[in-house]
Amino acid sequence: MSEKKELATFAGGCFWCMVKPFDELPGIHSILSGYMGGDVKNPSYKQIKTGTTGHREVVQITFDSEQFPYEKLLELYWPQIDPTDDGGQFIDRGSQYRTAIFYHNEQQRVLAEASKQKLAESGRFSNPIVTEIIPAEAFYVAEEEHQGFYKKNPEAYKKERIESGRDSFISENWK
């Protein structure tokens, strides 16, 4: 069986909360927390937190598209976010926490646009879907303490998800 490795990059607010839903699934090779979309080269978390660099917190997923198609990643992505919030995600406010699908090729763009349209037409949300679909840019890996945060700091991770309002939003709008 051949392997076809590709990249997928998603911004969904706090990157700590965006790793676990995709992690350890068949066909997912790795997930890195990082930054994309800004003007500063090799930004730090401290710089990103200011909201002045233009970057967003993202997860970059290396996956086998034969085993785990991009469409499945999109199906997992949407229910992790509030796609109608243009000011950030949940308790995390600012441009660095805005949602986006960063596409790596034309096929990903087409699939992402189609999935966004399907969600918009579903009637699930009364407000417009504002998640951007934009070309992938330079990816900067976040500092080591942010990698696999949910595994390294399970109590802090659980607290973040609850206090942020993410879990209650998902429960009310996606389950």
N, C-alpha and C positions, 0 to 999 in steps of 0.2 A: 504494500500500500504506500503510495507516495504522499509526501507531506507538502502542503502549500502554505508557507508562513506569510502572514500579512500583519500589518499594524492597524489598530483602531484607536482613536483618541477621543475621549469624551470629557467634557467639563460638566460637572453636576454639583457645584458648590464645593463644600469641604471634601478634599480628596481622601481624607481618612475614611469617610463613609461610602466612597465609591469603589473601593477595592473588593471588599468581601463578597458582594453579589456576583462578581465575575470570577473570583478566585477558586482554584482547585476544581474547575469543571473540565471534563474531557475535551481536549483540543485547545485549551488555554495554556500557553507555555509560560508566560510571565505577565505581571502587571507592575508597572512602575508609576509611582506618584511623581508629578512634576508640574512644569509650567509651560504654557504655550500662548503665543499671540501678542507678545509685547515687543518693546523696542530695546530693552536692556539685555545685553548678553550676559549669560551665566548669572541670573538673578538669584538672590537668596530669599528664603522664606520671610525674613524680616522686611526685605524690600517689597515683596509681593503683598504682604499684609497691609501696606500703606495704600494700596489701590492706585498707585501713581505710575506703575511700569507698563500698564496695558496688558499684562499677562493674566491668564486665568489659571486657577488650580485645575489640573487635569489628571486623568489616569490614561496611560498608554498601555494597550494590551497587545501582546504578541500572540497570535492565534493561528491555528491550522484551519484554513477556510474549507478544506475538504471535510474535516471532522466537525467543525463548529462554524457554520456559515455566518457571514456578516449580518444577515437578517436576524439571526438568533441573538446576536449582541445587541442589535437595536431593540428587540423585544424585551431584553433585560434592562436596557438603559432607561427607557421612558418611565417605567414605574419606580425609579429611584429618585425622581425629581418632581418639582412643580414646574411644568413647562410653560406656565402662564406668568411666571414671576420674572420681570426684567430687571429687578434691582438686586438680585442675589438669590440665595436659597436659604429659606427658613431663617434661623437666627443670624446667619452669616450674610451681611449686607455689603454691597459694593461690586464694582465691575469684575474684580478678581474671582467672584463667586457666581457670576452669571453662567447660565447653561449654554452649551454649544456642542455640536458634533463637528469635529475637525476631520474632513475626509482626505484620504490619501491617494485616491484615484477617482476617475469618472464614474466607475461602477458604484463605488461607495456613495458618491454624491447623489446619484440617481436613486439608489435604495433608501438613503436617508431622507431625501425629499419625499419619496413615496410614503415612507412610514410616518413622516410628519403630517402629510396630507390626510392619510388614513385616520390618524389621531384627531386631527382638526374636524374631520367629518363625522367622527364617532359620536359627538355630542356629550362626551364625558365631561368636558369643561365648557362653561359658558363664556369665559374670557378667551381671547385669541392665544394660540400657541406662539410664543415668542422665542423659543430656542433657535439659535442661529445655526445654519449649516454653512461652514466656511472652510476654505482650504487649510490643510495642515501646514504649519510653519516649523521653525526650529523648536525642538523639544529639549527642555532642560530638566534633568533629573533632580528631584528634590533631595534635600539632605537625608542622610541615612535614618535619622529618628522618625521620619515620616513614612518610610517604606514598611509595608505590612503592619501598620499601626494597630490594627484590630487584634493582631496576634501578640504583639509585644506589650500592649497596654489594654487588655480586655476590659478592665473596669472603667478606665477613662473613655474608651471607645463606646461602651454601652451608655455611659452617662451623657456623652456628646450627642448620641443619636436621640436619646429621650429628651434632653433639655433643649435641643435645637428645634424640636417640633417635627423633624423628618419622619419619625416612625408613626406619629399620630396622623400626619398628612397622608402617608402611604396607606395606612389602615383605612382611612376615611374615603380616599379617592381611587385607590387601585385594587383593593382586595375584592 
